[in-house]
Amino acid sequence: MLSEFGQIFVFMIIAVILIAFIYVVVRFIAPHKPSRQKSDVYECGEETEGETWIRFNIRFYVIALIFIIFDVEIIFLFPWAVVFREIGFIAYAEMAIFLLILIVGLIYAIAKGDVQWDKPEPVIPKLERQLFSAKPDINKKDNQY
Amino acid sequence: MQNLILYSLSNFIPETILVVTIIVCIIADLIIRKKSFAVTFVAIVGLVLSFVFVVKQWGLSMSIFSGMLAIDNYAVFFKLLFIISTLFILLFVETSKEMKTASHKNEHVYLILSLTTGAYLMASSVNLIMMYISLEMVSLTSYILAGYLKKDKRSTEAAIKYIIYGAASSGIMLYGMTLIYGYTATMNINEIFLYLSKNPITDTPVLLASVIMISAGFGYKISSVPFHFWTPDVYEGAPIPITAFLAVTSSAAGFSVLVRFFLVGFANTEIITAVKWQEVIIVFSIASMIIGNFVAVWQTSLKRLLAYSSIAQSGYILLGLAVVNSAGLFAVILYLSAYLFMNLGAFYVTILIHNKLGTDNMDEMDGLGYRSPFIGVTMAVFMFSLAGIPATVGFIGKFYIFSALINTNSPNLTWLAVVGLLNSVVSLFFYVKVLKHMFLNKPEKPLPELDYGYANILITLLLAVPTILFGLYFTPLLRLAENSIKIFGLN
């Protein structure tokens, strides 16, 4: 008889075989007509522009970090909502404390200016020397203007 | 279930106080918006309150949160140690010039407190999951603290190196934990012990591999060889108060969880003969002592020297664990409390020197003992204590470790004590080298005297006096250590 881990092993083998099987079947059945648009990089339906290996702004990561805090919060809210009626007020107080702590985090991020998209100061190009030292003399004949 | 949680919460007050203090500190920092002692003051009040409630837990023995955390004298001892070191570190930061250059104002206060909270949890966790999570809590905050001087290149470098090593070793540790779970089908170390002692141990290679892998995670925290590579660079790059914090709190937290893991989960003659983890610990400790001491001899930077010295010190402490009896554990506890005072003191003198000279290079310290006799003498106290010279607390620690090694018979470990003693001789060389620079080397041209404020002198004395006092009158430390280890029930 299989042990519990043995069952997982069987499950893994079946998973690998199944995926291999699907690939092989698709190879035989599917029509193969590649076009430029089909083999492009998928960008949620938008037309692809430029390379995929670009640098993108580090500010996105800050937003993502703040998002994750509240994303995880929702996960905790679901089981809480299920048992809320049984436990009653204590559950309410606990969740209020939890949310307050998270809100302090959000306020912290805002107060420290982490969500401000401050643009860098535009650098105005400046020349080292002046182009014309004096006004050009229009009366001069050999002036080529 | 609900009552269980409430019951657990009522025994979770010290940690809760720290968490509330962290939040109050954040809010205070947001309101004040500039560098201020008020935030540090709030933190100190929180720590003292937490201290009161930790002391109330002395003598209890229970497990809370359905077997996740244990409350016992052993945990209480470590919590007290963490509180004392955190209080000192907060004062260190206030008097350090280096930390004032940081672009952040008060962030260090609540980062330091979160590290202490993580260390609390580490000291009391009896479940592999809880051990991992609390270890990560300590690690994550220490990465941020190591890179606290954002504008300083070496501080940032230290943080990045620390993260990479930390991620790798905690990954290895997690894999070791899954192996143990696969073998014993439980995460609680008490139940792991029950399983291993009741059932015949068959797959010893699996258990040995998992024990070594888990040691990778703990060994990285206590900076023992071969998981020590981050130590010199991080210690050198991080601001000195933070380095002191990592060297004392973070490493003591590592020891607390390492000792509990081995002495609760695997302390049984049959298990030791089957799994051979004792040999693993002996190898780690010999390697730490030899590499730490011999590499420290060549260092010219005082911070790097202290880094290698703490690698070597963790080797000595591991010797106490390798004995696997109550005398060895007793010595470990004693050594850690000695280590608190002498290592914090050595780092604080380094901070004071750095404040005036702006460097920690030992060649610049020529004649410092005459420029400021106070610095010279206190540094001598801490260095002699770290080397284990009698009449200092470091001697008491080393004495009990070596006597535990000599007194044990199964197996005979006297040779290990000899190795440790020879290493102590080597260590004496580089500790005295610091003093040689301060007193015997003459500077090229006469330099002005350095004078320090009353606050600096007071903090140094608060560390130097216990170093000598506990070296002469150590009964209180013995009592404390004796009572802290009773829960293990070792012979």
Chai-1 contact restraints between the chains, C-beta under 6 A:
chainA,res_idxA,chainB,res_idxB,connection_type,confidence,min_distance_angstrom,max_distance_angstrom,comment,restraint_id
A,I87,B,Q2,contact,1.0,0.0,6.0,A-B,restraint_1
A,V104,B,I23,contact,1.0,0.0,6.0,A-B,restraint_2
A,V104,B,I26,contact,1.0,0.0,6.0,A-B,restraint_3
A,Y108,B,I26,contact,1.0,0.0,6.0,A-B,restraint_4
A,A111,B,L30,contact,1.0,0.0,6.0,A-B,restraint_5
